[in-house]
């Protein structure tokens, strides 16, 4: 019999990519969506053969119905405490009550197990959810993919095109982990079907330093870029504190200071990846940062 995989957050960017990756496999795909979700996005899911379950109250009772006979629940929910903690807990409890044996939480980040509370708000929420997740009997796998490579195109202002600079904090030779969204989605789809998946898996489409990014961007554009280092980790940390204190967007999902917190973690040596799990599924063709930049020219 086909395995049944349930995806929560399927109308989001990453969630839809996970659905498309699953559609290439011999599985039955279910998606749980809010009744208020965008109808066009739901139609796109249905066109991929996804069975849609609409919910109103997001309760254990409602969610346990689509979880019936499911082998793995994938969460790609995005949000703050009301989503990452509250909504995900309900989803997890519904999965357990329905007899689901495996759960993939909405992590998709750098390895936050190495960091402490207070260093990154969004990662703090995921770590808090993990305490609850690990107290249950369900098998789970967290996927750490570093930073999404697409962020370098805008949300993570490393490439300063007008100034012909590569902005970096700290060492110009410390390697950062980037993975594009399609690779992350494809890896997640494989993990959902892999009953032997361990608790944590770490991947990176590219491990690349600011100096190497400078060389790549210079090659692609045919223009000479240079490195710009305004300061180190200590200075960035203080800028974050000031930015957060005077920012009215405390309850936004991705305020500017949140992006800076993530950068602060990326340049920290605790983010070093000792061993990548890229070769766990040999069929995946990993895209480098250069591939991402070329495809978005």
C-alpha positions in Angstrom: 0.0 0.0 0.0 1.1 3.6 -0.7 2.3 5.6 2.3 0.2 8.5 3.2 1.9 11.8 4.0 0.2 14.8 5.5 1.6 18.3 5.0 0.6 21.3 7.2 1.4 24.7 5.8 1.0 23.5 2.2 -0.2 26.8 0.9 3.1 28.5 1.9 6.2 28.8 -0.2 8.2 25.9 1.3 5.1 23.8 1.9 4.0 23.9 -1.7 7.6 23.0 -2.8 7.4 20.0 -0.5 4.1 19.0 -2.0 5.6 19.2 -5.5 8.6 17.0 -4.4 6.2 14.4 -2.9 4.1 14.5 -6.1 7.1 12.8 -7.9 6.9 9.9 -5.5 4.5 6.9 -5.2 2.6 8.3 -2.2 -0.8 9.6 -1.3 -0.5 13.3 -0.3 -2.9 15.0 2.1 -2.8 18.7 3.0 -4.6 20.3 6.0 -5.5 23.9 5.3 -7.5 26.6 7.0 -11.0 27.2 5.6 -9.9 30.8 5.0 -6.9 29.8 2.9 -6.4 31.2 -0.6 -8.7 29.3 -3.0 -6.2 29.6 -5.9 -3.5 28.0 -3.9 -5.8 25.2 -2.8 -6.7 24.6 -6.5 -3.0 24.4 -7.3 -2.6 21.7 -4.7 -5.6 19.8 -6.0 -4.1 19.9 -9.5 -1.1 18.0 -8.1 -3.4 15.2 -6.8 -3.4 16.4 -3.2 -6.4 15.5 -1.0 -7.4 18.7 0.8 -8.8 18.7 4.4 -10.2 22.1 5.4 -10.4 22.9 9.1 -12.0 25.8 11.0 -11.0 25.5 14.7 -7.6 23.9 14.3 -8.5 21.4 17.1 -7.2 18.0 17.9 -10.6 16.6 17.0 -10.6 18.2 13.5 -6.9 17.5 12.7 -7.1 13.8 13.8 -9.4 13.1 10.9 -6.8 13.9 8.1 -4.1 12.2 10.3 -5.9 8.8 10.1 -3.6 6.2 8.5 -0.9 8.7 7.9 2.7 7.5 8.3 4.3 10.9 8.6 3.1 14.4 9.2 5.3 17.2 7.8 4.9 20.7 9.3 6.0 23.7 7.3 4.0 26.1 9.4 5.4 29.6 9.6 4.7 32.1 12.3 5.5 33.2 15.9 4.4 31.6 19.2 0.7 31.1 18.2 1.9 29.0 15.3 5.3 27.4 16.1 4.3 26.6 19.7 0.5 26.6 20.0 -0.7 25.4 16.5 2.2 22.9 16.1 1.4 21.4 19.5 -2.2 20.8 18.5 -1.1 19.3 15.2 1.4 17.0 17.0 -1.2 15.9 19.5 -3.7 15.2 16.7 -1.0 13.1 14.9 -0.3 11.1 18.1 -4.0 10.5 18.9 -4.5 9.2 15.3 -1.6 6.8 15.6 0.9 8.6 13.3 4.4 7.3 13.9 6.6 10.1 12.5 6.6 13.9 12.6 8.8 16.4 10.9 8.6 19.8 12.7 8.9 23.2 11.0 12.6 23.9 11.7 14.4 24.4 8.3 17.1 26.5 9.8 20.7 26.4 11.1 21.3 24.0 14.0 19.8 25.9 16.9 20.5 23.1 19.4 24.0 24.7 19.7 22.7 28.1 20.7 21.2 29.5 23.9 17.9 31.2 24.7 17.7 34.8 23.8 20.1 34.8 20.9 17.4 34.4 18.2 13.7 34.9 18.8 12.4 32.6 16.0 14.9 29.9 16.9 14.0 30.2 20.6 10.4 29.2 19.7 11.6 26.2 17.8 13.7 25.1 20.6 10.8 25.5 23.0 8.6 23.4 20.8 11.3 20.7 20.7 11.1 20.3 24.5 7.4 19.3 24.1 8.1 17.2 21.0 10.9 15.2 22.7 8.6 14.5 25.7 6.2 12.5 23.4 6.6 9.0 22.1 6.4 9.9 18.4 9.6 9.5 16.2 10.7 12.9 14.8 13.3 14.3 12.4 14.5 17.9 12.4 16.1 19.2 9.2 18.8 21.8 9.5 19.6 23.4 6.2 21.5 26.5 7.2 20.0 29.6 5.5 17.8 29.5 2.5 20.1 30.5 -0.5 17.3 32.6 -2.0 17.6 35.1 1.0 20.9 36.4 -0.4 18.9 37.9 -3.3 17.2 40.4 -1.0 16.2 39.6 2.6 19.8 39.0 3.5 21.7 42.0 2.2 25.1 40.5 1.6 25.5 41.5 -2.0 25.5 45.3 -2.3 25.2 45.7 -6.0 25.3 49.5 -6.2 28.5 49.7 -4.1 30.0 46.5 -5.7 30.6 45.1 -2.2 30.0 41.9 -0.3 28.9 42.8 3.3 30.2 40.5 6.0 30.7 40.5 9.8 33.6 38.6 11.3 36.0 36.5 9.3 35.9 36.7 5.5 37.0 33.1 5.4 34.4 31.5 7.7 32.1 29.3 5.7 28.3 29.8 5.8 25.8 27.1 5.0 23.2 27.8 2.3 20.5 25.5 0.8 17.9 26.5 -1.8 14.3 25.9 -1.1 13.8 23.2 -3.7 16.6 21.1 -2.4 15.3 21.6 1.2 11.8 20.5 0.0 13.2 17.5 -1.9 15.2 16.4 1.1 12.2 16.7 3.3 10.1 14.6 1.0 12.7 11.9 1.1 12.9 12.1 4.9 9.1 11.7 5.2 9.4 8.3 3.4 12.5 7.2 5.3 11.5 5.4 8.4 15.1 5.1 9.5 15.7 8.8 9.6 17.5 9.9 12.8 16.4 12.7 15.1 18.6 15.4 13.4 19.8 15.7 9.8 22.0 18.5 8.5 22.4 19.6 4.9 23.9 22.4 2.9 23.8 23.0 -0.9 26.9 25.1 -0.4 29.4 25.9 2.3 30.9 29.2 1.2 32.8 32.1 2.8 32.3 35.8 2.1 35.6 35.9 0.2 34.4 33.0 -2.0 31.0 34.8 -2.5 33.0 37.9 -3.7 34.8 35.8 -6.3 31.5 34.1 -7.5 29.6 37.4 -7.8 32.6 39.1 -9.6 32.7 36.1 -12.0 28.9 36.2 -12.7 28.6 39.9 -13.1 31.9 40.6 -14.8 32.5 43.4 -12.3 35.0 43.6 -9.6 33.4 43.3 -6.1 35.3 43.9 -2.8 34.7 42.9 0.7 33.2 45.3 3.3 33.5 44.4 6.9 31.9 47.1 9.2 32.8 45.1 12.3 32.8 41.8 14.1 30.3 39.7 16.0 30.4 41.9 19.1 29.4 45.0 17.1 26.7 43.3 15.2 25.3 42.0 18.5 25.1 45.5 19.9 23.5 46.9 16.8 20.8 44.1 17.1 20.0 45.2 20.7 19.6 48.8 19.6 17.6 48.0 16.5 15.2 45.8 18.5 14.8 48.3 21.3 13.5 51.0 18.9 11.7 48.8 16.5 7.9 48.8 16.7 7.7 45.6 14.6 8.3 43.3 17.6 5.4 41.1 16.6 6.4 40.9 12.9 7.6 37.5 11.7 10.7 38.9 9.9 11.6 42.3 11.2 15.1 43.6 10.2 16.6 42.8 13.6 15.5 39.2 13.3 17.4 38.9 10.1 20.4 40.3 11.9 20.0 37.8 14.7 20.2 35.0 12.1 23.3 36.5 10.6 24.8 36.8 14.1 24.3 33.1 14.5 25.7 32.2 11.1 29.0 33.9 11.7 29.3 32.2 15.1 31.7 29.2 15.2 29.0 27.2 16.9 27.2 27.1 13.6 30.0 25.0 12.1 28.6 21.8 10.5 30.9 18.8 11.4 29.1 16.4 9.1 26.7 16.9 6.3 24.0 14.4 5.4 23.7 15.4 1.8 24.6 12.0 0.5 21.8 10.3 2.4 19.6 10.5 -0.8 22.1 10.3 -3.8 19.4 11.3 -6.3 19.3 14.9 -5.0 21.4 17.3 -7.2 22.5 20.0 -4.8 22.4 23.6 -6.1 25.4 25.8 -5.1 25.0 29.5 -4.3 26.4 30.2 -7.7 23.6 28.1 -9.3 21.1 30.1 -7.4 22.5 33.5 -8.4 22.8 32.5 -12.1 19.2 31.2 -12.2 17.9 34.5 -10.8 19.8 36.8 -13.1 
